């Protein structure tokens, strides 16, 4: 067999022009709306989330349809270019978050984190499943039947958005606080369970519910966790420690490659790439030294450019005009109420069972309520599988945006009433020192 030596066709001049214009527009708009949100005493992530919705069919597509169709065409190749860059941003963001997880604190508070995770998943999952059974048949996409649709709604209500929660906590300067660490740890556990359940729903929609689906998914998760401890951590130590005194760029390249390979590993097993990136960030952060400094040096660029781009690009697929139909609007209101109430109650009750005070429990319940772009990604999966239609997709996206907007004010109010401990102050000093050295 003779391999072809013909050159691979490159992007056309028009595709490259649109790609560069789209990057410029989304980064600029997300930055400006993020600044507006900050002026309104909200974290920038709120404005960045709204950017894609404003530039998508909900507003820009209606006001200037011709310009919107030219600048943001519904062309798969053009969309994939933008999505590829934004996905790189979210992987790096989650890895940076993982590097700043205090494993010692999570080990000490494992009972509380475990109880919060269980409460914030099981209660929303049960109530969301019941809601899915009660929603009108017209809201379902048809694939997999009524039970599959109901289980998908349950998963959508149960998940949190680790990338959005992480960016919110970083923007608000709360990641070093004990409550911030427990929110991120619980969100990580919740999302792992959520993606595991999503694999079951996907199998039900495409192949029906097979007896071995859940066991296979659980086996993959155990394999990933074992590989993180037995393979990734020794490999990262072997790669990064010799670079302790080498040129800074070498450590940065090595860390990025490790993150991408970890993301590729979990994706190859049918799990989310975000999980691999997060676990890699934890490993790199636990090793200290060159790897952690490299992630710190990445932080400014990721937070200022790639993360806003990811948030804005994902919102381009949202069309809020479908809410003009009364049945869809009613379903959206009920779904939002169930999602907010169940997630908050589950997190709050789990925290109280873990012997945390009322204020800390309220902060944890509010922090875990943010669904953000994880929910939008999940909604996109449901739409592509045929489990959702346009109406139910829009409802789930609305829940993602509203819950992400609701969380920061409650977090700000509650955490301002929690005294800073010496351990938190020391963790903040270490974080600030690392950023200063990286800069």
Wavefront OBJ file of the C-alpha trace (Angstrom):
o trace
v 0.000 0.000 0.000
v 1.454 3.350 -1.070
v 0.874 6.284 1.206
v -0.183 9.509 -0.447
v 2.452 12.254 -0.343
v 0.079 14.965 -1.510
v 0.007 17.967 0.841
v -2.962 18.262 3.179
v -5.166 21.169 2.095
v -4.862 24.087 4.470
v -7.434 26.568 5.656
v -8.815 28.861 3.016
v -8.094 32.577 3.281
v -11.724 33.158 4.239
v -11.657 30.530 7.011
v -8.485 31.997 8.487
v -9.904 35.533 8.322
v -13.096 34.479 10.127
v -11.141 32.519 12.724
v -8.957 35.505 13.600
v -11.938 37.868 13.666
v -13.919 35.489 15.881
v -11.063 35.171 18.363
v -10.651 38.943 18.468
v -14.379 39.587 18.888
v -15.008 36.962 21.578
v -11.959 37.792 23.681
v -12.668 41.530 23.470
v -16.387 41.178 24.221
v -15.820 38.692 27.044
v -13.189 40.946 28.615
v -15.406 44.029 28.385
v -18.479 42.282 29.776
v -16.299 40.766 32.471
v -15.186 44.275 33.456
v -18.810 45.433 33.460
v -19.711 42.542 35.763
v -16.831 43.477 38.061
v -18.058 47.099 38.180
v -21.443 45.726 39.250
v -19.702 43.910 42.110
v -19.967 40.510 40.430
v -17.112 38.205 39.374
v -15.975 38.627 35.733
v -17.151 35.085 34.972
v -20.748 36.365 35.024
v -20.089 38.793 32.152
v -17.987 36.255 30.273
v -20.811 33.709 30.455
v -23.263 36.296 29.113
v -20.973 37.239 26.217
v -21.701 34.186 24.076
v -25.444 34.486 24.675
v -25.392 38.139 23.547
v -23.362 37.359 20.425
v -25.361 34.241 19.563
v -28.789 33.869 17.961
v -30.561 35.190 21.077
v -29.561 38.814 20.377
v -26.924 39.489 17.711
v -28.399 36.849 15.402
v -31.781 38.613 15.563
v -30.587 42.216 15.425
v -28.071 41.739 12.594
v -28.753 38.327 11.001
v -26.702 39.004 7.878
v -23.591 40.096 9.741
v -24.036 37.297 12.277
v -24.287 34.667 9.532
v -21.081 35.990 7.926
v -19.017 36.470 11.085
v -20.297 33.484 13.081
v -21.477 31.001 10.444
v -23.038 27.665 11.392
v -20.248 25.880 9.551
v -18.892 22.754 11.299
v -15.272 23.282 10.225
v -15.278 26.912 11.343
v -16.962 26.023 14.653
v -14.490 23.221 15.331
v -11.564 25.636 14.978
v -12.982 27.883 17.670
v -13.966 25.002 19.933
v -10.491 23.471 19.760
v -8.849 26.632 21.104
v -11.484 27.136 23.798
v -11.152 23.503 24.943
v -7.424 24.033 25.454
v -8.327 26.943 27.712
v -10.668 24.956 29.924
v -8.185 22.091 30.288
v -5.449 24.460 31.458
v -7.867 26.293 33.757
v -8.934 23.084 35.476
v -5.309 21.941 35.809
v -4.376 25.246 37.469
v -7.281 24.772 39.856
v -6.177 21.242 40.698
v -2.651 22.468 41.477
v -3.997 24.719 44.216
v -6.030 22.044 45.958
v -4.834 21.551 49.521
v -4.737 17.751 49.714
v -3.898 17.905 53.403
v -7.082 19.843 54.114
v -9.194 17.498 51.979
v -7.750 14.489 53.795
v -8.469 16.080 57.147
v -11.987 17.019 56.037
v -12.675 13.902 53.951
v -15.771 13.092 55.990
v -17.277 16.509 55.303
v -16.291 16.518 51.624
v -17.740 13.034 51.228
v -21.023 13.956 52.912
v -21.345 17.177 50.885
v -20.656 15.290 47.660
v -23.219 12.600 48.442
v -25.882 15.126 49.445
v -25.256 17.439 46.489
v -25.575 14.557 43.995
v -28.184 12.143 45.321
v -30.925 14.635 46.262
v -30.746 16.632 42.976
v -30.491 13.406 40.968
v -33.633 11.954 42.567
v -35.685 15.150 42.276
v -34.415 15.813 38.742
v -35.376 12.296 37.659
v -38.876 12.773 39.099
v -39.136 16.128 37.312
v -38.092 14.518 34.019
v -40.945 12.035 34.323
v -43.412 14.902 34.869
v -42.239 17.213 32.074
v -44.357 17.264 28.882
v -43.481 14.666 26.262
v -42.925 17.543 23.813
v -39.784 18.492 25.782
v -38.068 15.146 25.109
v -35.939 14.461 22.074
v -37.237 10.939 21.611
v -34.045 8.880 21.728
v -33.992 6.248 24.456
v -37.531 6.807 25.700
v -39.075 8.494 28.714
v -36.803 6.941 31.359
v -33.641 7.967 29.484
v -34.897 11.559 29.206
v -35.815 11.636 32.905
v -32.415 10.278 33.948
v -30.709 12.853 31.749
v -32.652 15.656 33.474
v -31.597 14.164 36.804
v -27.928 14.235 35.795
v -28.285 17.805 34.499
v -29.737 18.922 37.834
v -27.087 17.029 39.837
v -23.875 18.268 38.181
v -21.784 21.244 39.216
v -19.425 23.206 36.969
v -15.901 22.740 38.242
v -14.327 25.142 35.673
v -16.818 27.937 36.426
v -16.709 27.358 40.188
v -12.915 27.385 40.039
v -12.755 30.608 38.047
v -15.333 32.248 40.311
v -13.349 31.338 43.424
v -10.105 32.509 41.828
v -11.662 35.811 40.710
v -13.118 36.400 44.173
v -9.906 35.448 45.983
v -11.613 32.563 47.811
v -9.716 29.521 46.558
v -7.295 29.699 49.495
v -10.154 29.673 52.042
v -11.103 26.352 53.647
v -14.667 26.693 52.376
v -13.360 27.334 48.844
v -11.185 24.227 48.992
v -14.125 22.125 50.161
v -16.374 23.541 47.427
v -13.833 22.641 44.728
v -13.178 19.204 46.237
v -16.894 18.436 46.489
v -17.525 19.788 42.980
v -14.791 17.529 41.621
v -16.358 14.463 43.245
v -19.849 15.527 42.128
v -18.746 15.999 38.549
v -16.943 12.658 38.433
v -20.176 10.983 39.501
v -22.127 13.135 37.032
v -19.967 12.168 34.065
v -20.143 8.538 35.135
v -23.940 8.710 35.099
v -23.867 10.514 31.760
v -22.030 7.545 30.252
v -24.930 5.354 31.359
v -27.479 7.731 29.812
v -25.477 7.836 26.574
v -25.455 4.050 26.418
v -29.209 3.944 27.056
v -29.820 6.452 24.251
v -27.643 4.665 21.704
v -27.618 0.961 22.616
v -30.185 0.575 25.362
v -29.341 -0.199 28.996
v -26.956 -3.151 29.067
v -26.165 -4.955 32.310
v -22.451 -4.231 32.048
v -22.614 -0.504 31.301
v -22.390 0.761 34.880
v -19.719 -1.786 35.831
v -17.651 -0.832 32.794
v -17.878 2.886 33.612
v -16.986 2.309 37.274
v -14.061 0.144 36.201
v -12.747 2.910 33.948
v -12.958 5.403 36.807
v -11.033 3.098 39.151
v -8.454 2.566 36.416
v -7.997 6.322 35.999
v -7.549 6.873 39.732
v -5.070 4.004 39.999
v -3.114 5.240 36.969
v -2.942 8.728 38.504
v -1.293 7.398 41.668
v 0.814 4.585 40.222
v 1.805 5.995 36.822
v 1.172 9.726 36.448
v 2.647 10.872 39.764
v 5.958 8.949 39.410
v 6.208 9.989 35.763
v 5.574 13.658 36.555
v 8.172 13.576 39.333
v 10.722 11.953 37.039
v 10.099 14.524 34.290
v 9.780 17.705 36.354
v 12.396 17.360 39.089
v 15.384 17.399 36.719
v 13.944 20.652 35.271
v 14.045 22.387 38.674
v 16.997 24.561 37.652
v 16.570 24.400 33.869
v 15.179 27.125 31.642
v 11.632 28.061 32.730
v 10.231 27.317 29.284
v 11.207 23.654 29.513
v 9.189 23.134 32.679
v 6.208 24.938 31.161
v 6.289 22.747 28.044
v 6.581 19.586 30.128
v 3.620 20.531 32.328
v 1.379 21.380 29.364
v 2.241 18.072 27.675
v 1.462 16.144 30.863
v -1.901 17.909 31.135
v -2.818 17.170 27.537
v -1.751 13.521 27.763
v -3.753 13.080 30.964
v -6.809 14.621 29.305
v -6.304 12.362 26.291
v -6.096 9.332 28.570
v -9.444 9.902 30.272
v -11.040 10.807 26.948
v -9.764 7.560 25.402
v -11.558 5.685 28.175
v -14.838 7.414 27.336
v -14.635 9.914 30.201
v -14.318 13.673 30.149
v -10.877 15.174 29.297
v -11.467 17.688 32.110
v -11.141 14.855 34.641
v -7.650 13.955 33.407
v -6.542 17.598 33.387
v -7.818 18.120 36.939
v -6.064 15.031 38.284
v -2.844 16.049 36.524
v -3.050 19.502 38.112
v -3.391 17.928 41.549
v -0.346 15.742 40.902
v 1.778 18.651 39.639
v 0.726 20.830 42.564
v 1.558 18.094 45.087
v 5.098 17.809 43.709
v 5.854 21.539 44.109
v 8.960 22.962 42.456
v 9.220 23.658 38.744
v 5.864 22.162 37.821
v 3.864 24.314 40.213
v 5.779 27.458 39.187
v 5.063 26.647 35.544
v 1.332 26.413 36.220
v 1.501 29.693 38.139
v 3.132 31.368 35.145
v 0.340 30.064 32.911
v -2.368 31.465 35.165
v -2.381 35.071 33.927
v -2.669 34.142 30.259
v -5.288 31.463 30.879
v -7.428 33.626 33.159
v -7.236 36.702 30.931
v -7.574 35.083 27.500
v -8.303 31.374 27.149
v -10.856 30.976 29.942
v -13.034 33.933 28.792
v -12.813 32.599 25.232
v -14.067 29.193 26.373
v -16.973 30.712 28.272
v -17.962 33.007 25.406
v -17.655 30.428 22.612
v -19.878 27.909 24.369
v -22.670 30.452 24.745
v -22.885 30.955 20.979
v -25.072 27.843 20.673
v -27.758 29.222 23.017
v -31.068 30.480 21.612
v -33.232 32.044 24.313
v -35.980 32.986 21.836
v -37.535 29.532 22.345
v -38.578 30.706 25.820
v -41.288 32.805 24.155
v -43.413 29.624 24.046
v -45.431 29.441 27.342
v -44.982 25.659 27.930
v -41.216 25.999 27.530
v -41.121 29.023 29.820
v -43.132 27.211 32.503
v -40.874 24.156 32.226
v -37.842 26.450 32.551
v -39.151 28.094 35.733
v -40.006 24.759 37.375
v -36.706 23.161 36.332
v -34.741 26.145 37.631
v -36.561 26.040 40.966
v -35.934 22.297 41.380
v -32.289 22.619 40.302
v -31.505 25.479 42.681
v -33.452 24.109 45.638
v -32.232 20.521 45.366
v -28.554 21.367 44.835
v -28.479 23.951 47.608
v -30.343 21.700 50.047
v -28.126 18.714 49.242
v -24.908 20.675 49.733
v -26.178 22.439 52.844
v -27.442 19.263 54.512
v -24.249 17.406 53.653
v -22.149 20.192 55.164
v -24.278 20.292 58.312
v -23.991 16.511 58.615
v -20.233 17.055 58.399
v -20.500 19.349 61.458
v -19.912 22.633 59.667
v -21.654 25.780 60.857
v -24.691 27.360 59.235
v -22.714 30.088 57.417
v -20.127 27.690 55.973
v -22.913 25.313 54.907
v -24.784 28.103 53.098
v -21.582 29.084 51.269
v -20.970 25.489 50.179
v -24.558 25.036 49.002
v -24.360 28.284 47.015
v -20.958 27.493 45.519
v -21.962 24.049 44.308
v -25.092 25.465 42.660
v -23.135 26.993 39.777
v -23.585 24.740 36.712
v -21.999 27.001 34.095
v -20.484 25.585 30.946
v -20.322 22.010 32.238
v -24.096 21.997 32.008
v -23.970 23.573 28.551
v -21.538 20.867 27.403
v -23.837 18.252 28.911
v -26.827 19.829 27.150
v -24.935 19.721 23.849
v -24.275 16.004 24.376
v -27.970 15.438 25.067
v -28.927 17.346 21.929
v -26.485 15.406 19.756
v -27.725 12.091 21.200
v -31.344 13.041 20.483
v -32.330 12.842 24.167
v -33.058 16.591 24.160
v -34.723 18.822 21.599
v -34.226 22.564 21.125
v -36.720 23.469 23.863
v -35.262 21.244 26.600
v -31.728 22.201 25.530
v -32.570 25.874 26.036
v -34.080 25.177 29.464
v -30.941 23.393 30.670
v -28.709 26.175 29.347
v -30.874 28.734 31.154
v -30.352 26.807 34.394
v -26.590 26.856 33.749
v -26.435 30.614 33.258
v -28.822 31.631 36.055
v -27.228 29.387 38.689
v -23.767 30.688 37.776
v -25.001 34.263 38.220
v -26.706 33.453 41.534
v -23.755 31.793 43.232
v -21.201 34.665 43.540
v -23.339 37.166 45.529
v -24.260 34.524 48.101
v -20.635 33.390 48.323
v -19.450 36.962 48.832
v -22.021 37.623 51.543
v -21.436 34.421 53.481
v -17.636 34.232 53.273
v -17.331 37.836 54.486
v -18.801 36.623 57.779
v -16.292 33.746 58.165
v -13.085 34.686 59.985
v -9.823 33.908 58.166
v -7.814 31.214 59.944
v -4.000 31.273 60.255
v -3.803 28.263 57.920
v -5.844 30.134 55.281
v -3.631 33.204 55.615
v -0.515 31.066 55.177
v -2.040 29.342 52.137
v -2.819 32.754 50.632
v 0.741 33.995 51.263
v 2.171 30.912 49.567
v -0.161 31.399 46.614
v 0.750 35.105 46.296
v 4.483 34.356 46.578
v 4.264 31.736 43.843
v 2.468 34.139 41.541
v 5.066 36.846 42.245
v 7.932 34.475 41.448
v 6.140 33.267 38.298
v 5.566 36.876 37.167
l 1 2 3 4 5 6 7 8 9 10 11 12 13 14 15 16 17 18 19 20 21 22 23 24 25 26 27 28 29 30 31 32 33 34 35 36 37 38 39 40 41 42 43 44 45 46 47 48 49 50 51 52 53 54 55 56 57 58 59 60 61 62 63 64 65 66 67 68 69 70 71 72 73 74 75 76 77 78 79 80 81 82 83 84 85 86 87 88 89 90 91 92 93 94 95 96 97 98 99 100 101 102 103 104 105 106 107 108 109 110 111 112 113 114 115 116 117 118 119 120 121 122 123 124 125 126 127 128 129 130 131 132 133 134 135 136 137 138 139 140 141 142 143 144 145 146 147 148 149 150 151 152 153 154 155 156 157 158 159 160 161 162 163 164 165 166 167 168 169 170 171 172 173 174 175 176 177 178 179 180 181 182 183 184 185 186 187 188 189 190 191 192 193 194 195 196 197 198 199 200 201 202 203 204 205 206 207 208 209 210 211 212 213 214 215 216 217 218 219 220 221 222 223 224 225 226 227 228 229 230 231 232 233 234 235 236 237 238 239 240 241 242 243 244 245 246 247 248 249 250 251 252 253 254 255 256 257 258 259 260 261 262 263 264 265 266 267 268 269 270 271 272 273 274 275 276 277 278 279 280 281 282 283 284 285 286 287 288 289 290 291 292 293 294 295 296 297 298 299 300 301 302 303 304 305 306 307 308 309 310 311 312 313 314 315 316 317 318 319 320 321 322 323 324 325 326 327 328 329 330 331 332 333 334 335 336 337 338 339 340 341 342 343 344 345 346 347 348 349 350 351 352 353 354 355 356 357 358 359 360 361 362 363 364 365 366 367 368 369 370 371 372 373 374 375 376 377 378 379 380 381 382 383 384 385 386 387 388 389 390 391 392 393 394 395 396 397 398 399 400 401 402 403 404 405 406 407 408 409 410 411 412 413 414 415 416 417 418 419 420 421 422 423 424 425 426 427 428 429 430 431 432 433 434 435 436 437 438 439
